[in-house]
């Protein structure tokens, strides 16, 4: 395959992939119209759902990346007994059905440890913290995958030189490794936030679908479809797509500026 034909092949594949996503968005806009999402925002319940989705997704993604950074670094740099098992377990939320994950979380809080947590610390079942927890579990698994690859791409010799020059292990990580892996950190946060804001199965199983309380945008879409309000559901899908695109563009621009 020559250079020209290979370039055409890459262009065709890129156009096919982006065209598919664009066609889906165009179909949504063609069905509900571009004004429908703005009308949906005029409803107090929808505004609450949007605000709840943005807040919980931001909290979940922040917590997930904060925990994933040391976990992924440890998996990427150290070979200790049990690391392979931990790596395998951290992949489970990615392949497990979201509904099954939500049921598993619900069963945990029906056990002795979960009941004690709900009685003495924080209530999760059918409460807003349950939304954050469900989003966090899924976002953590994705963040670890991305960050582990990012840390593996950083040459360990940079850390060794930093240690030779007097840095502690923490200092080498903070001043050398983490800045070199910053694009991976930004990518992990983007994926974690996007996955959290669109999470439905685990969220609705653990936190429920209580309008005005645990109603995120995906839950609001589900409730609209249950009421046979297809136009309203599509309007919310467009609204969610627009919000997600805006945040993703902003986060990517921030990552590029840094």
C-alpha positions in Angstrom: 0.0 0.0 0.0 1.5 3.3 -1.1 1.7 6.5 0.9 -1.2 8.1 -0.9 -3.5 5.1 -0.6 -2.6 4.7 3.1 -3.4 8.3 3.7 -6.7 7.9 2.0 -7.4 4.8 4.1 -6.8 6.7 7.3 -8.9 9.6 6.1 -11.8 7.3 5.2 -11.7 5.5 8.6 -11.6 8.9 10.4 -14.5 10.2 8.4 -16.5 7.1 9.0 -16.0 7.2 12.7 -16.7 10.9 13.1 -19.5 10.8 10.6 -21.3 8.1 12.6 -21.3 10.2 15.8 -22.3 13.3 13.8 -25.2 11.4 12.2 -26.5 10.3 15.6 -26.4 13.9 16.9 -28.0 15.2 13.7 -30.8 12.6 14.1 -31.5 13.8 17.7 -31.5 17.4 16.6 -33.8 16.6 13.6 -36.3 14.9 15.9 -36.6 17.3 18.8 -35.2 20.5 17.2 -32.5 22.7 18.6 -34.9 24.8 20.7 -36.2 21.8 22.7 -33.2 21.6 25.0 -33.5 25.3 25.9 -37.2 24.7 26.7 -36.3 21.8 28.9 -33.9 24.0 30.9 -36.9 26.2 31.7 -38.4 23.5 33.8 -37.2 23.6 37.5 -37.0 19.8 37.7 -34.7 19.6 34.7 -32.5 22.4 36.0 -32.2 20.4 39.3 -31.3 17.3 37.3 -28.6 19.1 35.3 -27.1 20.7 38.4 -27.1 17.4 40.2 -25.5 15.6 37.3 -22.7 18.2 37.0 -22.0 18.3 40.7 -22.0 14.6 41.3 -20.0 13.9 38.1 -17.3 16.5 39.1 -17.1 15.1 42.7 -16.9 11.5 41.5 -14.3 12.2 38.8 -12.2 14.2 41.2 -12.2 11.5 43.9 -11.7 8.8 41.3 -8.6 10.4 39.8 -7.2 11.4 43.2 -7.3 7.7 44.3 -6.4 6.3 40.9 -3.1 8.3 40.7 -1.3 6.4 43.5 -3.0 3.1 42.7 -2.0 3.3 39.0 1.6 4.4 39.8 2.0 1.5 42.2 0.8 -1.0 39.6 3.0 0.6 36.9 6.2 0.7 39.0 6.2 -2.1 41.5 5.8 -5.8 41.3 4.5 -7.0 44.7 2.5 -10.1 45.7 -1.1 -9.6 44.9 -0.6 -6.9 42.4 -2.0 -9.0 39.5 -5.1 -9.8 41.6 -5.6 -6.2 42.4 -5.2 -5.2 38.8 -7.8 -7.8 37.8 -10.3 -6.7 40.4 -10.0 -3.1 39.3 -10.9 -4.1 35.8 -14.2 -5.7 37.0 -16.4 -2.6 37.1 -15.5 -1.9 33.5 -16.8 -5.2 32.2 -19.5 -5.8 34.7 -23.0 -4.7 33.8 -23.9 -1.3 35.5 -27.1 -2.8 36.8 -25.2 -5.8 38.3 -22.7 -3.3 39.8 -25.6 -1.3 41.3 -27.2 -4.5 42.8 -23.8 -5.5 44.3 -23.5 -2.1 46.0 -27.1 -2.3 47.2 -26.4 -5.8 48.7 -23.4 -4.4 50.4 -25.4 -1.8 52.2 -27.9 -4.5 53.2 -25.1 -6.3 55.0 -23.8 -5.6 58.5 -20.9 -3.3 57.4 -23.1 -1.4 55.1 -25.9 -1.0 57.7 -23.4 0.4 60.2 -22.1 2.9 57.6 -25.6 4.1 56.8 -26.5 4.3 60.5 -23.4 6.1 61.8 -21.7 7.8 58.8 -23.5 8.5 55.5 -26.7 7.2 54.0 -26.2 6.0 50.4 -29.3 4.0 49.5 -31.8 6.2 47.7 -29.7 9.3 48.6 -27.4 11.7 46.6 -24.2 10.1 48.1 -25.3 6.9 46.4 -25.1 8.7 43.1 -21.6 9.7 43.8 -20.6 6.3 45.0 -22.0 4.5 41.9 -20.3 7.0 39.6 -17.1 6.8 41.5 -16.7 3.0 41.3 -17.0 3.0 37.5 -14.9 6.1 37.0 -12.1 4.7 39.3 -11.7 1.6 37.1 -11.4 3.7 33.9 -9.0 6.2 35.6 -6.7 3.4 36.8 -6.4 1.9 33.3 -5.6 5.3 31.7 -3.1 6.4 34.4 -1.3 3.1 34.5 -0.5 3.4 30.8 0.5 7.0 31.3 2.9 6.2 34.1 4.4 3.2 32.1 5.2 5.6 29.3 7.4 7.8 31.6 10.9 6.4 31.5 11.9 5.3 35.0 15.4 6.6 34.5 14.1 10.2 35.0 13.0 9.2 38.5 16.3 7.5 39.1 18.2 10.6 38.1 16.0 12.7 40.4 16.7 10.3 43.3 20.4 10.5 42.6 20.3 14.3 42.7 18.7 14.1 46.2 15.0 13.9 45.7 12.9 11.6 47.9 10.6 9.0 46.3 7.7 11.4 46.9 9.7 14.4 45.5 10.7 12.5 42.3 7.1 11.5 41.8 5.7 15.0 42.4 8.3 16.9 40.5 9.2 14.5 37.7 6.8 11.7 37.0 3.5 13.5 37.6 4.3 16.5 35.3 5.5 14.2 32.6 2.2 12.2 32.8 0.0 15.2 33.0 -1.7 14.5 29.7 -2.6 11.1 30.9 -4.0 12.7 34.1 -6.2 15.1 32.1 -7.3 12.2 29.8 -8.2 10.1 32.9 -10.3 13.0 34.3 -12.1 13.5 31.0 -13.0 9.9 30.8 -14.0 9.7 34.4 -16.2 12.8 34.2 -17.8 11.7 31.0 -18.5 8.2 32.3 -19.9 9.7 35.6 -22.2 12.2 33.9 -23.7 9.5 31.7 -24.0 6.8 34.4 -27.5 5.3 34.7 -27.6 1.6 35.6 -25.7 1.5 38.8 -27.0 4.9 39.9 -30.7 4.2 39.5 -30.3 0.8 41.2 -28.5 2.2 44.3 -29.9 5.8 44.5 -33.3 5.2 42.9 -35.1 7.5 40.5 -36.8 10.0 42.9 -37.8 13.2 41.0 -36.3 16.3 42.6 -34.0 14.3 44.8 -31.9 11.6 43.0 -32.9 12.5 39.5 -29.9 13.1 37.3 -30.2 13.8 33.6 -29.9 10.1 32.5 -32.6 9.3 35.1 -34.7 12.2 33.8 -34.4 10.7 30.3 -35.5 7.3 31.6 -38.5 8.9 33.4 -39.5 10.8 30.2 -39.4 7.6 28.1 -41.4 5.8 30.8 -44.1 8.5 30.3 -43.9 8.0 26.5 -42.5 11.6 26.2 -40.1 10.8 23.4 -39.6 14.4 22.4 -38.8 15.4 25.9 -36.4 12.5 26.3 -34.6 13.4 23.1 -34.4 17.1 24.2 -32.7 16.0 27.4 -30.3 13.8 25.4 -29.3 16.8 23.3 -28.9 18.9 26.4 -26.7 16.2 28.0 -24.7 15.9 24.7 -24.2 19.7 24.6 -23.1 20.0 28.2 -20.7 17.0 27.9 -19.1 18.5 24.7 -18.7 21.9 26.4 -17.0 20.5 29.4 -14.8 18.1 27.4 -13.6 21.0 25.2 -12.9 23.1 28.3 -11.0 20.4 30.0 -8.9 19.6 26.9 -8.1 23.3 26.4 -7.0 23.5 30.0 -4.8 20.4 29.6 -3.3 21.8 26.4 -2.6 25.2 28.1 -0.8 23.5 30.9 
